[in-house]
């Protein structure tokens, strides 16, 4: 039976890896996966926010189907997840790191977390905020840094507008959250590697705030950092922007270091010969582009993600890297894992397995566009909500919002940077109508079919 290792990195831009082209961080270990495996160059999230995106990954369903329409909405324990399905095949299912399909603010982290099909579950939805498996690991192994790794909760950082601050931490890399994910993952493999396993190693970095371990400071020179595009750069903010970008890339490279340790153990133990590795991110990061930081918008910086799949038979890098340009989405990893483990896929899954594309084949039933959904509150006082739907194909990006008569339409064939909104341009009226119709049809095709119809009436 084939083992599965799923590696996710939080808030990782599609172009932040060196294998994606010039300008990325130095990521030799993840690049190796891309050389030996298959890299999907047109991969998109299902939602540019943690909770809905991760819920889609777990269920293989769109946010409008599983109900986690945005942050603050927890995933129902009645949803069918790929760990539940795989566990029925006899796999030891495990999750280590950030899961974030339950609200973690004000949650009692000493209470058991819903399992969602995982037999082993070590959840740390933020680093250094709660007394969770990570902070306890630091207390046991590096007590001198137990206070140094502590940070205020994300909700507080958002209110104080410090969530995208960068700083050098008073702790070394060996006590970082990324190092804990790597070491805990190797520990799990050492203990349970002989049985069929499904392990999800979920890194929090390079999610903001960009806190760099003390011994990694200077890994990237801020002066060498490219400045963001479509951003108002002034003498007052340029230095700060360059430091933030350098810190972000430092954290990306640190995650790559820790991924390398996991891959090294797979090689040395022989597990690599029977383990499929899937790599991706939940969403992107603006990193100063458009003058923004974070995610939550329909531009590519926020919705486009890296994705790599390597199966055991892919042992050597081919002369030409395997790159698939078909449009794929984050939740496609769920049915792919089911196929790799020989598990049955429930009819409720709306995603499509990547297996037909891995060997250079085609998938005629795959839509030639991604559907990305976002939901956000317009006011914290009355909880009014706006629903956002984006259709992203290779040629166009269309976005519409509830309660608005206008929208956004970009012709990526002539405007890849998405600088000119042609929504109201007469020459694009027919194209706009066709895309809106495709979007409507996709929403109708993916209506929720749970609970299952059991009788005619």
LOROLO-583465 format. One record per residue (C-alpha): residue number from 1; residue in one letter; x, y, z. Coordinates in nm, 3 decimals, always signed. Example, Ala and Ser with C-alpha at 12.3 -4.5 7.8 and 13.67 -1.06 7.14 Angstrom:
1_a_+1.230_-0.450_+0.780
2_s_+1.367_-0.106_+0.714
***
This chain:
1_x_+0.000_+0.000_+0.000
2_x_+0.128_+0.343_-0.093
3_x_+0.194_+0.591_+0.189
4_x_+0.101_+0.957_+0.150
5_x_+0.282_+1.264_+0.284
6_x_+0.092_+1.590_+0.236
7_x_+0.297_+1.904_+0.300
8_x_+0.126_+2.243_+0.314
9_x_+0.278_+2.585_+0.373
10_x_+0.062_+2.872_+0.494
11_x_+0.030_+3.188_+0.286
12_x_+0.288_+3.081_+0.029
13_x_+0.272_+3.265_-0.304
14_x_+0.284_+3.058_-0.620
15_x_+0.602_+3.239_-0.732
16_x_+0.782_+3.231_-0.396
17_x_+0.967_+2.908_-0.482
18_x_+1.280_+2.919_-0.695
19_x_+1.144_+2.635_-0.911
20_x_+0.860_+2.868_-1.022
21_x_+1.100_+3.109_-1.191
22_x_+1.317_+3.406_-1.108
23_x_+1.250_+3.608_-0.795
24_x_+1.160_+3.329_-0.554
25_x_+1.329_+3.224_-0.234
26_x_+1.610_+2.969_-0.232
27_x_+1.419_+2.641_-0.189
28_x_+1.642_+2.352_-0.302
29_x_+1.448_+2.073_-0.127
30_x_+1.105_+2.173_-0.259
31_x_+1.269_+2.237_-0.596
32_x_+1.389_+1.877_-0.590
33_x_+1.027_+1.761_-0.554
34_x_+0.940_+1.974_-0.857
35_x_+1.230_+1.830_-1.059
36_x_+1.148_+1.469_-0.982
37_x_+0.769_+1.505_-0.967
38_x_+0.507_+1.708_-1.148
39_x_+0.460_+2.080_-1.092
40_x_+0.120_+2.233_-1.162
41_x_+0.184_+2.584_-1.292
42_x_-0.182_+2.693_-1.293
43_x_-0.300_+2.594_-0.945
44_x_-0.549_+2.803_-0.750
45_x_-0.699_+2.796_-0.404
46_x_-1.070_+2.749_-0.346
47_x_-1.079_+3.053_-0.120
48_x_-0.817_+3.320_-0.038
49_x_-0.858_+3.263_+0.336
50_x_-0.737_+2.990_+0.572
51_x_-1.055_+2.832_+0.707
52_x_-1.258_+2.790_+0.384
53_x_-0.951_+2.684_+0.184
54_x_-0.846_+2.419_+0.436
55_x_-1.203_+2.295_+0.469
56_x_-1.215_+2.250_+0.091
57_x_-0.888_+2.058_+0.101
58_x_-1.021_+1.826_+0.372
59_x_-1.355_+1.759_+0.201
60_x_-1.290_+1.800_-0.171
61_x_-1.587_+2.038_-0.175
62_x_-1.643_+2.406_-0.255
63_x_-1.700_+2.652_+0.030
64_x_-2.061_+2.704_-0.076
65_x_-2.111_+2.327_-0.031
66_x_-1.929_+2.256_+0.297
67_x_-2.055_+2.580_+0.450
68_x_-1.728_+2.736_+0.568
69_x_-1.788_+3.051_+0.366
70_x_-1.517_+3.253_+0.540
71_x_-1.311_+3.295_+0.852
72_x_-1.488_+3.237_+1.180
73_x_-1.714_+2.958_+1.046
74_x_-1.605_+2.615_+1.166
75_x_-1.623_+2.300_+0.956
76_x_-1.909_+2.071_+1.054
77_x_-1.798_+1.739_+1.199
78_x_-2.063_+1.575_+0.982
79_x_-1.864_+1.654_+0.667
80_x_-1.684_+1.356_+0.509
81_x_-1.307_+1.413_+0.496
82_x_-1.031_+1.233_+0.310
83_x_-0.866_+1.117_+0.638
84_x_-1.191_+0.944_+0.733
85_x_-1.203_+0.769_+0.396
86_x_-0.836_+0.668_+0.397
87_x_-0.853_+0.541_+0.755
88_x_-1.113_+0.286_+0.642
89_x_-0.841_+0.135_+0.424
90_x_-0.632_+0.069_+0.735
91_x_-0.409_+0.377_+0.715
92_x_-0.274_+0.550_+1.024
93_x_-0.386_+0.908_+0.958
94_x_-0.202_+1.196_+1.123
95_x_-0.195_+1.573_+1.117
96_x_+0.088_+1.784_+1.259
97_x_+0.079_+2.164_+1.259
98_x_-0.182_+2.412_+1.146
99_x_-0.526_+2.268_+1.069
100_x_-0.753_+2.571_+1.127
101_x_-1.096_+2.438_+1.040
102_x_-1.213_+2.527_+1.392
103_x_-1.205_+2.879_+1.534
104_x_-0.896_+2.898_+1.751
105_x_-0.949_+3.241_+1.906
106_x_-1.077_+3.199_+2.264
107_x_-1.091_+2.820_+2.221
108_x_-0.987_+2.608_+2.516
109_x_-0.675_+2.446_+2.369
110_x_-0.661_+2.196_+2.652
111_x_-0.990_+2.041_+2.533
112_x_-0.978_+1.766_+2.268
113_x_-0.993_+1.895_+1.912
114_x_-1.244_+1.730_+1.675
115_x_-1.061_+1.451_+1.494
116_x_-1.197_+1.490_+1.139
117_x_-1.068_+1.138_+1.068
118_x_-0.714_+1.182_+1.203
119_x_-0.595_+0.915_+1.445
120_x_-0.295_+1.125_+1.551
121_x_-0.366_+1.496_+1.582
122_x_-0.121_+1.764_+1.696
123_x_-0.288_+2.096_+1.616
124_x_-0.115_+2.434_+1.648
125_x_-0.324_+2.687_+1.457
126_x_-0.088_+2.975_+1.541
127_x_+0.271_+2.973_+1.655
128_x_+0.350_+3.081_+2.008
129_x_-0.001_+3.196_+2.101
130_x_-0.158_+2.906_+2.290
131_x_-0.030_+2.631_+2.517
132_x_-0.045_+2.373_+2.244
133_x_+0.187_+2.092_+2.125
134_x_+0.440_+2.343_+1.985
135_x_+0.473_+2.559_+2.295
136_x_+0.489_+2.248_+2.514
137_x_+0.766_+2.110_+2.290
138_x_+0.963_+2.430_+2.341
139_x_+0.901_+2.417_+2.717
140_x_+1.039_+2.061_+2.728
141_x_+1.334_+2.096_+2.493
142_x_+1.427_+2.466_+2.500
143_x_+1.285_+2.611_+2.823
144_x_+1.515_+2.912_+2.793
145_x_+1.311_+3.021_+2.486
146_x_+0.963_+2.944_+2.621
147_x_+0.886_+3.312_+2.672
148_x_+1.069_+3.432_+2.360
149_x_+0.847_+3.236_+2.118
150_x_+0.527_+3.384_+2.263
151_x_+0.328_+3.629_+2.049
152_x_-0.013_+3.791_+2.089
153_x_-0.315_+3.625_+1.923
154_x_-0.392_+3.703_+1.560
155_x_-0.716_+3.880_+1.651
156_x_-0.518_+4.123_+1.867
157_x_-0.260_+4.177_+1.594
158_x_-0.531_+4.259_+1.342
159_x_-0.688_+4.514_+1.576
160_x_-0.352_+4.673_+1.654
161_x_-0.246_+4.658_+1.286
162_x_+0.075_+4.473_+1.370
163_x_-0.012_+4.146_+1.196
164_x_+0.231_+4.213_+0.911
165_x_+0.515_+4.340_+1.125
166_x_+0.861_+4.194_+1.073
167_x_+1.113_+4.139_+1.346
168_x_+1.403_+3.921_+1.453
169_x_+1.295_+3.683_+1.727
170_x_+1.485_+3.620_+2.047
171_x_+1.500_+3.246_+1.971
172_x_+1.704_+3.036_+1.724
173_x_+1.578_+2.825_+1.435
174_x_+1.602_+2.506_+1.639
175_x_+1.314_+2.633_+1.857
176_x_+1.092_+2.758_+1.572
177_x_+0.746_+2.632_+1.487
178_x_+0.870_+2.513_+1.147
179_x_+1.144_+2.310_+1.315
180_x_+0.883_+2.155_+1.545
181_x_+0.665_+2.053_+1.249
182_x_+0.966_+1.895_+1.081
183_x_+1.089_+1.709_+1.389
184_x_+0.741_+1.594_+1.495
185_x_+0.683_+1.466_+1.142
186_x_+1.007_+1.267_+1.144
187_x_+0.919_+1.134_+1.489
188_x_+0.583_+1.013_+1.356
189_x_+0.749_+0.849_+1.055
190_x_+1.004_+0.679_+1.278
191_x_+0.728_+0.534_+1.499
192_x_+0.459_+0.451_+1.241
193_x_+0.643_+0.432_+0.909
194_x_+0.614_+0.054_+0.890
195_x_+0.234_+0.069_+0.874
196_x_+0.046_+0.236_+0.587
197_x_+0.028_+0.603_+0.683
198_x_-0.122_+0.931_+0.570
199_x_+0.066_+1.223_+0.726
200_x_-0.026_+1.587_+0.677
201_x_+0.268_+1.809_+0.780
202_x_+0.130_+2.162_+0.794
203_x_+0.369_+2.457_+0.833
204_x_+0.249_+2.792_+0.968
205_x_+0.537_+2.994_+0.824
206_x_+0.570_+3.216_+0.627
207_x_+0.235_+3.345_+0.759
208_x_+0.257_+3.687_+0.923
209_x_+0.386_+3.825_+1.151
210_x_+0.724_+3.770_+0.986
211_x_+0.931_+3.671_+1.290
212_x_+1.275_+3.549_+1.181
213_x_+1.474_+3.319_+1.413
214_x_+1.778_+3.500_+1.548
215_x_+2.037_+3.282_+1.375
216_x_+1.868_+3.326_+1.037
217_x_+1.875_+3.706_+1.039
218_x_+2.063_+3.835_+0.738
219_x_+1.990_+3.532_+0.522
220_x_+1.841_+3.772_+0.268
221_x_+1.964_+4.128_+0.228
222_x_+1.670_+4.371_+0.223
223_x_+1.859_+4.584_-0.028
224_x_+1.844_+4.293_-0.275
225_x_+1.469_+4.250_-0.244
226_x_+1.262_+4.352_-0.547
227_x_+1.005_+4.614_-0.463
228_x_+0.636_+4.526_-0.493
229_x_+0.443_+4.630_-0.800
230_x_+0.156_+4.878_-0.809
231_x_+0.260_+5.001_-0.467
232_x_+0.321_+5.358_-0.358
233_x_+0.690_+5.346_-0.264
234_x_+0.823_+5.645_-0.070
235_x_+1.142_+5.727_+0.115
236_x_+0.947_+5.669_+0.437
237_x_+0.826_+5.317_+0.364
238_x_+1.081_+5.163_+0.124
239_x_+1.313_+5.029_+0.394
240_x_+1.025_+4.875_+0.588
241_x_+0.884_+4.709_+0.275
242_x_+1.221_+4.562_+0.180
243_x_+1.269_+4.424_+0.534
244_x_+0.926_+4.261_+0.531
245_x_+0.993_+4.093_+0.199
246_x_+1.337_+3.974_+0.315
247_x_+1.180_+3.830_+0.631
248_x_+0.910_+3.653_+0.429
249_x_+1.164_+3.488_+0.200
250_x_+1.379_+3.393_+0.499
251_x_+1.083_+3.209_+0.651
252_x_+1.012_+3.038_+0.316
253_x_+1.371_+2.914_+0.301
254_x_+1.351_+2.801_+0.665
255_x_+1.042_+2.594_+0.585
256_x_+1.239_+2.445_+0.294
257_x_+1.518_+2.352_+0.537
258_x_+1.266_+2.165_+0.751
259_x_+1.101_+1.998_+0.453
260_x_+1.450_+1.882_+0.359
261_x_+1.486_+1.705_+0.694
262_x_+1.161_+1.515_+0.635
263_x_+1.269_+1.417_+0.283
264_x_+1.609_+1.309_+0.412
265_x_+1.449_+1.073_+0.661
266_x_+1.224_+0.927_+0.391
267_x_+1.532_+0.856_+0.180
268_x_+1.745_+0.713_+0.459
269_x_+1.468_+0.492_+0.597
270_x_+1.365_+0.361_+0.256
271_x_+1.013_+0.500_+0.297
272_x_+1.058_+0.721_-0.009
273_x_+1.023_+0.409_-0.227
274_x_+0.660_+0.369_-0.124
275_x_+0.551_+0.723_-0.031
276_x_+0.371_+0.973_-0.252
277_x_+0.443_+1.337_-0.164
278_x_+0.196_+1.618_-0.231
279_x_+0.295_+1.981_-0.173
280_x_+0.084_+2.296_-0.179
281_x_-0.029_+2.611_+0.000
282_x_-0.371_+2.721_+0.124
283_x_-0.351_+3.063_-0.046
284_x_-0.106_+3.335_-0.143
285_x_+0.031_+3.657_+0.005
286_x_+0.027_+4.005_-0.152
287_x_+0.365_+4.091_-0.004
288_x_+0.316_+4.460_-0.075
289_x_+0.178_+4.426_-0.427
290_x_-0.112_+4.668_-0.478
291_x_+0.000_+4.821_-0.149
292_x_-0.152_+4.523_+0.032
293_x_-0.030_+4.259_+0.277
294_x_-0.202_+3.929_+0.347
295_x_-0.470_+3.767_+0.134
296_x_-0.847_+3.778_+0.090
297_x_-0.869_+3.934_-0.257
298_x_-0.921_+3.784_-0.608
299_x_-0.587_+3.890_-0.760
300_x_-0.335_+3.617_-0.847
301_x_-0.104_+3.717_-0.562
302_x_-0.379_+3.600_-0.327
303_x_-0.547_+3.311_-0.514
304_x_-0.266_+3.141_-0.707
305_x_-0.070_+2.872_-0.522
306_x_+0.219_+2.629_-0.577
307_x_+0.136_+2.261_-0.624
308_x_+0.365_+1.960_-0.671
309_x_+0.293_+1.588_-0.675
310_x_+0.563_+1.321_-0.666
311_x_+0.484_+0.948_-0.665
312_x_+0.732_+0.671_-0.573
313_x_+0.806_+0.570_-0.931
314_x_+0.931_+0.923_-1.002
315_x_+1.281_+0.863_-0.872
316_x_+1.492_+1.071_-1.109
317_x_+1.451_+1.410_-1.266
318_x_+1.360_+1.383_-1.637
319_x_+1.559_+1.582_-1.897
320_x_+1.268_+1.825_-1.920
321_x_+1.077_+1.905_-1.598
322_x_+0.722_+1.774_-1.588
323_x_+0.499_+2.081_-1.578
324_x_+0.121_+2.061_-1.618
325_x_-0.054_+2.378_-1.732
326_x_-0.413_+2.261_-1.680
327_x_-0.617_+2.464_-1.432
328_x_-0.629_+2.277_-1.100
329_x_-0.742_+2.370_-0.750
330_x_-0.636_+2.300_-0.395
331_x_-0.926_+2.065_-0.320
332_x_-0.820_+1.836_-0.607
333_x_-0.566_+1.692_-0.364
334_x_-0.846_+1.518_-0.169
335_x_-0.963_+1.281_-0.448
336_x_-0.600_+1.242_-0.557
337_x_-0.514_+1.106_-0.212
338_x_-0.815_+0.874_-0.232
339_x_-0.692_+0.739_-0.566
340_x_-0.333_+0.699_-0.447
341_x_-0.449_+0.491_-0.150
342_x_-0.708_+0.291_-0.342
343_x_-0.989_+0.444_-0.137
344_x_-1.345_+0.499_-0.250
345_x_-1.441_+0.860_-0.322
346_x_-1.778_+0.973_-0.183
347_x_-2.024_+1.116_-0.431
348_x_-2.022_+1.440_-0.231
349_x_-1.668_+1.523_-0.347
350_x_-1.675_+1.794_-0.614
351_x_-1.302_+1.798_-0.691
352_x_-1.127_+1.590_-0.954
353_x_-0.825_+1.366_-0.904
354_x_-0.494_+1.481_-1.050
355_x_-0.389_+1.127_-1.141
356_x_-0.494_+1.147_-1.508
357_x_-0.266_+1.451_-1.548
358_x_+0.040_+1.310_-1.371
359_x_+0.144_+1.086_-1.658
360_x_+0.097_+1.351_-1.925
361_x_-0.262_+1.251_-2.001
362_x_-0.573_+1.463_-2.021
363_x_-0.887_+1.497_-1.813
364_x_-1.172_+1.587_-2.052
365_x_-1.417_+1.638_-1.767
366_x_-1.207_+1.900_-1.590
367_x_-1.346_+2.256_-1.614
368_x_-1.103_+2.490_-1.791
369_x_-1.131_+2.743_-1.511
370_x_-1.110_+2.772_-1.133
371_x_-1.396_+2.884_-0.911
372_x_-1.268_+3.085_-0.616
373_x_-1.504_+3.200_-0.341
374_x_-1.469_+3.455_-0.066
375_x_-1.704_+3.590_+0.196
376_x_-1.632_+3.882_+0.422
377_x_-1.803_+4.110_+0.669
378_x_-1.851_+4.473_+0.577
379_x_-1.897_+4.574_+0.938
380_x_-1.805_+4.421_+1.271
381_x_-2.109_+4.584_+1.430
382_x_-2.393_+4.451_+1.215
383_x_-2.214_+4.145_+1.065
384_x_-2.335_+4.232_+0.713
385_x_-2.168_+3.998_+0.464
386_x_-2.058_+4.025_+0.102
387_x_-2.024_+3.717_-0.118
388_x_-1.752_+3.720_-0.383
389_x_-1.718_+3.473_-0.672
390_x_-1.424_+3.460_-0.911
391_x_-1.386_+3.262_-1.232
392_x_-1.019_+3.233_-1.329
393_x_-0.929_+3.073_-1.662
394_x_-0.602_+3.096_-1.853
395_x_-0.740_+3.384_-2.058
396_x_-0.968_+3.575_-1.822
397_x_-1.038_+3.664_-1.462
398_x_-1.396_+3.759_-1.379
399_x_-1.509_+3.862_-1.029
400_x_-1.858_+3.952_-0.909
401_x_-1.993_+4.055_-0.569
402_x_-2.333_+4.034_-0.407
403_x_-2.519_+4.363_-0.392
404_x_-2.323_+4.523_-0.677
405_x_-2.416_+4.582_-1.039
406_x_-2.056_+4.606_-1.158
407_x_-1.769_+4.362_-1.144
408_x_-1.417_+4.304_-1.270
409_x_-1.308_+4.146_-1.596
410_x_-0.945_+4.120_-1.708
411_x_-0.819_+3.990_-2.040
412_x_-0.507_+3.799_-1.938
413_x_-0.407_+3.745_-2.301
414_x_-0.324_+4.115_-2.342
415_x_-0.317_+4.222_-1.977
416_x_-0.150_+3.951_-1.764
417_x_-0.082_+4.202_-1.485
418_x_-0.458_+4.266_-1.456
419_x_-0.422_+4.643_-1.484
420_x_-0.725_+4.727_-1.702
421_x_-1.077_+4.634_-1.596
422_x_-1.279_+4.578_-1.916
423_x_-1.610_+4.497_-1.745
424_x_-1.787_+4.793_-1.912
425_x_-1.596_+4.788_-2.241
426_x_-1.855_+4.722_-2.519
427_x_-1.620_+4.492_-2.712
428_x_-1.614_+4.254_-2.414
429_x_-1.989_+4.242_-2.352
430_x_-2.035_+3.902_-2.517
431_x_-1.728_+3.756_-2.343
432_x_-1.853_+3.888_-2.009
433_x_-2.195_+3.730_-2.061
434_x_-2.036_+3.396_-2.150
435_x_-1.814_+3.396_-1.842
436_x_-2.099_+3.491_-1.610
437_x_-2.301_+3.205_-1.759
438_x_-2.013_+2.962_-1.702
439_x_-1.987_+3.081_-1.343
440_x_-2.360_+3.034_-1.289
441_x_-2.350_+2.685_-1.439
442_x_-2.057_+2.584_-1.220
443_x_-2.242_+2.700_-0.909
444_x_-2.552_+2.505_-1.015
445_x_-2.349_+2.193_-1.091
446_x_-2.191_+2.201_-0.746
447_x_-2.501_+2.254_-0.536
448_x_-2.475_+2.070_-0.206
449_x_-2.607_+1.712_-0.231
450_x_-2.584_+1.636_+0.140
451_x_-2.768_+1.492_+0.318
452_x_-2.809_+1.209_+0.067
453_x_-3.155_+1.147_-0.079
454_x_-3.261_+0.808_+0.059
455_x_-3.615_+0.767_-0.071
456_x_-3.836_+0.921_-0.342
457_x_-4.038_+1.102_-0.073
***
